Amino acid sequence: NGYHFRQNTVGVYNPFSVLMTFYKMDFGSYWFATGTPSYLVKLLKLSNYNLERMANEETDADVLDSIDTTSPIPVIYQSGYLTIKGYNERFGLYRLGFPNREVEEGFAKYLLPFYSNLKAEEVRSWVTRFVIDIENGDVDVFLYRLQTFFAGIPYDDLKRDMEWHYQNTAYILFLLLGFYVQKEYRTSQGRIDLLLQTDKYIYIMEFKVDGTAEEALTQINATNYAAQFATDPRTLFKVGVNFSNETKTIERWVLEVR
């Protein structure tokens, strides 16, 4: 945890955040609150950057030290929103990631209004409602709410590349949910679009764009994503979801319950 300014060094906590924590005797997003990265957001959107790559981006020293304004990575790294998390000495590759939860959560909260139709002050309210739905096992309520959420995204954002914009918006939203419920994406059997876990429920969700919800559910079963939870006493939901280019939101979902 913390910042690394070269390979194989000890992490350094942000001095400003540390000093503010002791000054106020309370944890807070002090460093992130000192500035708003609006330029970075514009750069991310202009470059059609896949946000899911951000937490595990790999690049070399030439890129990190560059002033290339066509790629968001040098700017985001030099601004402190990403830091060095690992180094492959053989190939000279740096693995980047968020330095800590403060930056990761703050950046996600800041990004969401730019990729959706939410105002900044509405983000917490929407995330809270989603989390409550998940913790209560209200799958249909959660998906109806998700349908409404995507239906509110401005059409101009979606008409350029619906799948790209949906993927980034969904990633930001699910990243925020992951701060309140356990979230994973990958298994030994393949890639799960979304896996959410609470103390009572497990959700395995697969998403399609202009496919069918049935195809998404079939993929969950065909890859046997649920095998790792065979002896788990919690209620397990397998959910197949299809997004429509025509309606610009969720068209249909189907689910199986164990």
Residue pairs with C-beta under 8 A, 6 or more apart in sequence:
1 11
1 13
1 99
1 100
2 11
2 12
2 13
2 14
2 83
2 99
2 100
3 11
3 12
3 13
3 14
3 80
3 83
3 99
4 10
4 11
4 12
4 83
4 84
4 85
5 12
5 83
5 84
6 84
7 84
7 87
7 89
7 94
8 87
11 99
13 100
14 31
14 80
14 99
14 100
14 102
16 30
16 31
16 34
17 30
17 31
17 102
20 28
20 30
21 27
21 28
21 30
29 102
29 105
29 106
30 102
31 80
31 102
31 103
32 102
32 103
32 106
32 107
32 110
33 106
36 110
37 79
37 81
37 107
37 110
39 75
40 72
40 75
40 76
40 79
40 81
41 110
41 111
41 114
43 49
43 69
43 72
43 75
44 51
44 72
44 111
45 114
45 115
47 70
47 71
47 72
48 161
48 164
49 72
49 168
50 164
50 167
50 168
51 111
51 167
51 168
51 171
51 172
52 167
52 168
52 171
54 76
54 82
54 96
54 97
54 98
55 97
55 98
55 104
56 95
56 96
56 97
57 73
57 82
57 95
57 96
57 97
58 88
58 93
58 94
58 95
58 96
59 73
59 93
59 94
59 96
60 92
60 93
60 94
61 92
61 94
63 71
63 73
63 74
64 73
64 74
64 77
64 78
64 94
65 74
66 74
67 74
68 74
69 75
73 82
73 96
76 82
77 83
77 96
80 99
80 103
81 98
81 103
81 107
82 96
82 97
82 98
82 99
83 96
83 97
83 98
83 99
84 94
84 95
84 96
85 95
85 96
85 97
86 94
86 95
87 93
87 94
87 95
88 94
88 95
98 104
98 107
101 179
104 175
105 176
105 179
108 172
108 175
108 176
109 120
109 123
109 124
109 176
110 120
111 172
112 118
112 123
112 169
112 172
112 173
112 176
113 119
113 120
113 122
113 123
115 153
115 157
115 165
115 168
115 169
115 172
116 149
116 152
116 153
116 169
116 173
117 152
117 153
117 154
118 126
118 152
123 176
126 149
127 173
127 176
127 177
127 180
129 145
130 142
130 145
130 146
130 173
130 177
131 177
131 180
131 181
133 139
133 141
133 142
133 145
134 142
134 177
134 181
134 196
134 198
134 201
134 203
135 181
135 198
135 200
135 201
137 200
137 201
137 235
137 237
139 203
139 237
139 239
139 255
143 239
143 241
143 250
143 253
146 250
147 249
147 250
148 249
149 173
150 166
150 169
150 243
150 248
150 249
150 250
151 247
151 248
151 249
153 165
153 169
153 248
153 249
155 248
157 165
158 165
158 166
158 248
162 209
162 243
162 245
162 248
163 209
166 209
166 243
170 207
174 183
174 194
175 183
177 183
177 196
181 196
181 197
181 198
182 196
182 197
182 198
183 194
183 195
183 196
183 197
184 192
184 195
184 197
185 191
185 192
185 193
185 194
185 195
186 192
187 195
187 225
187 228
189 223
189 224
189 225
189 227
190 223
190 225
192 204
192 205
192 206
192 220
192 225
193 205
193 206
193 207
194 203
194 204
194 205
194 206
194 207
195 202
195 203
195 204
195 205
195 225
196 202
196 203
196 205
197 203
197 234
198 234
199 234
200 234
200 235
201 234
201 235
201 236
201 237
202 229
202 232
202 234
202 235
202 236
202 237
203 236
203 237
203 239
204 220
204 225
204 226
204 236
204 237
204 238
204 239
205 239
205 240
205 241
206 216
206 217
206 219
206 220
206 239
206 240
206 241
207 216
207 241
207 242
207 243
208 215
208 216
208 240
208 241
208 242
208 243
209 242
209 243
209 244
209 245
210 242
210 243
210 244
210 245
211 242
212 240
212 242
212 252
213 240
213 241
213 242
213 251
213 252
213 253
213 254
214 240
214 254
215 240
215 242
216 239
216 240
216 241
216 242
216 254
217 238
217 239
217 240
217 254
217 255
217 256
218 240
219 240
220 226
220 238
220 240
221 238
221 256
225 238
226 236
226 238
226 258
229 236
235 257
235 258
236 257
236 258
237 255
237 256
237 257
238 255
238 256
238 257
238 258
239 253
239 254
239 255
240 253
240 254
240 255
241 250
241 252
241 253
242 250
242 251
242 252
242 253
243 249
243 250
243 251
244 250
244 251
